[in-house]
């Protein structure tokens, strides 16, 4: 969870500081070249993936799966 939080902050801090400094998303989109748009798109996709992983990590089925895996491996070690 800590890594997801730090990763999210690293993805959000730069764009937020740019916006707070007076940056305009509309101006960026109209003047950006291909590589800048690619980086911005990848940043959005990465942010969505991190947030999705953080939510799914705490779902009951995920906890049950990893809890079951832990108990199964303990049973193998005892044999």
N, C-alpha and C positions, 0 to 999 in steps of 0.2 A: 504494500500500500504506500509506503514511503517513496519508493521509486516512482510509482505512478503519479504521486503528488508533485514530486520534484520535476518529473518529465513534463507534467502539465504546466507548471510554472515556467519552465524554460521555453515552452511553446507560446506562452501567452504574454510574458513580460515585454519582449521586444515590440510586438504589435501594439500593446497597450501604451507603452512609453511613446511610440511614434504617434498614436492618436492623441495622447495628452499634450504632445508638443505641437499640435495643430495640423497633423497629417490628415489628408482627405482621401477616403477610400475611393470616391469617384475619380478624383484626379489620378490616383495610383493606377486604377484600372484602365484609364484612357491613355496614360503615358508609359505604362510598363511594357518591357519587351518580353519575348518568349521565356527566357530563363527565369526572370523575376516572377512571371505568372505561374510557371511550373513550381518554383519554390513555395509560393504562396498556397497553391493548390495542395502540394504535398504536406505542408504544415497543417492545413485544415483536415486532410485525411488522417494524418497522424494524431491530431488532437481528438478527432472522433473515435479513432481506434483505442486510444488511451482511456477516454471516458467510458467507452463501452466495456472495456476490460475491467475497469474499476467497479462498474455496476455488476457485471456478470460474476465477478470474483466472490461476491457476497450472497449470491443466490443460494437457496437451500440445496438445490441439486448439486451445485459445485462443492459445497461443504460435505454433502453426503458422499460424493464420489471420492474426494481426497481423504475423507475419514475412513471410508471402506478400504481404500488402497493402503492406508497406514496399517489398519488391522490385518489385512491379508498378508502384508509383508512381514508383520510381526509373527504371524502364524507359521510362515515359511521358515523363519529364523529358529523358532522353537523346535522344529522337527529334527 
